[in-house]
Amino acid sequence: MYDGVFGGYTRWAVVFLIIFVLFILLVPYAGTAAAAGPVC
């Protein structure tokens, strides 16, 4: 997919960025849900 100057580094950088963003978004939400308890 990425055949530029960086080679495979760009692909892993994009993958790491996506995982990092999902981690930042999901951890506070999971922590708040766990602290609040079952809402239903």
Residue pairs with C-beta under 8 A, 6 or more apart in sequence:
1 11
2 8
2 10
2 11
4 10
6 13
33 39
